[in-house]
Amino acid sequence: MQISSTSSNGNYANIERMTVSCPPETFDETVPLKQIKKELTFVIERPEKPGETSSHHGSKRSSVCYEGDEEYDNVDDDVAIAENRHISENLEHFEEPVSTMRAQNSVKFADNIVENHPETDRFGFFTIQNKCSTPPIDSKILRRREKKWIQMLDNWRYFMDEKFELVKNRCRKGIPPSLRGRAWKYLSGATYQMEVSSNRFVFDYCVKQAGDPKWNDDIQKDLSRQFPEHEMFARVGKYGNNGKNDLFDLLKAWTILHPEEGYCQGQAPIAAVLLMHMPVRDAFYCFVQICHKYLPGYYSSGLEAVQTDGDILTKLIKDRSKLTYRHFKANGVDPALYMIEWFMCCFCRTLPWPTVLRVWDMFLCEGVKILFKVALVLLKFGIGTPSQIKQYPDMPAIVTRLRNLPVEIMEEEFLVQKISETNLNDADMEKLHFGAMKTRQMRFD
């Protein structure tokens, strides 16, 4: 039985990024796994919707108001990129194979955390995972938001077709923790893929396969590195190795679906974040949607998509922060030095955890432009003023600064506000994308 994915083939320039969800319809038809066709393909599909116009980075929709809910739902409330060899050098460092000693040290580190911090925070971490945290939302406000989200999820097609602006605003305010996993599945289209689409049996088949020993070994080496201080993945936590087992199954299933591309180290953090919020089967379909529709080509060996988005980020920096652009260019600071981990991991290794969740809420609703907005905000407030440029005068200082940004600019309310104030729409992204593709083509012709 051969499984392949239509997303792994073809020119990245022709791949359309879809960022909005599919409707949550389900049906009762069940087909035994043995009846699945021998040639099982993960079809990138999404049902048509009335009045929808798709673009490269998402669907354009007119702004709408939700009658009777304005009081609580006003959004106001609450250097060109390096060439292939440079990208490869930075990714090689990012994907450095984990030695046995490093893996053992990671396990010991996790054990030590659990022993010294037996209680977890509200996110499931045995210790404060990041340097800053925010208090939980007031319970009355949280209950009110939960009711609104339940209403939306129960009427998903209507809200996505007629009141998408409301969905977007609520995602910007933050999805209630109790509904975040379910909402992510709807926003990404995973619910459709796992319940309605012909792809609904893909995971059931893939997870039962042995997998390629090469990819299995690479995945196994990385398991202890993924959030070892979280109760899902801490070796001596109350969940034992269940979280790591699920992480292995999910990533192995991906390599069955993509035998040529296989496993990329940047995928493990994405999968781990999803597993913190949903069962492994659900997480697999969310993961596939992110890899196929939000970040197509990001985890392929050629990294064409990452390079293209590096060009786009450079153009945005040049247009919106000329001081930073000139400083980076003069010191040879390419996006490859910092944006690979930012974008490939969707900032889950960079930002404080409460901020990570808020960014993901917006990313799964609005698409890849959110990653660019986050990057622009971090660069503007982290190294975008004359005094900061004087303070960090050369490449080593700049890179160190970007890897140790001030806590204040990563705090969730500050960052979300600045993201919302950053004007970058789907039309801008489409224009930038095709401009970058044209430039790259001319560069290598």
Helices and strands as residue ranges (DSSP letters): E 2-5, G 6-8, G 12-14, G 33-35, E 39-42, E 53-55, E 58-60, H 70-73, H 84-94, H 100-116, H 139-154, H 156-162, H 164-173, G 177-179, H 180-188, H 190-195, G 198-201, H 202-206, H 213-222, G 223-225, H 242-257, H 267-275, H 280-289, I 290-294, H 304-320, H 322-330, G 335-337, H 339-344, H 353-366, H 369-383, H 386-391, H 395-403, H 407-410, H 412-421, H 426-444
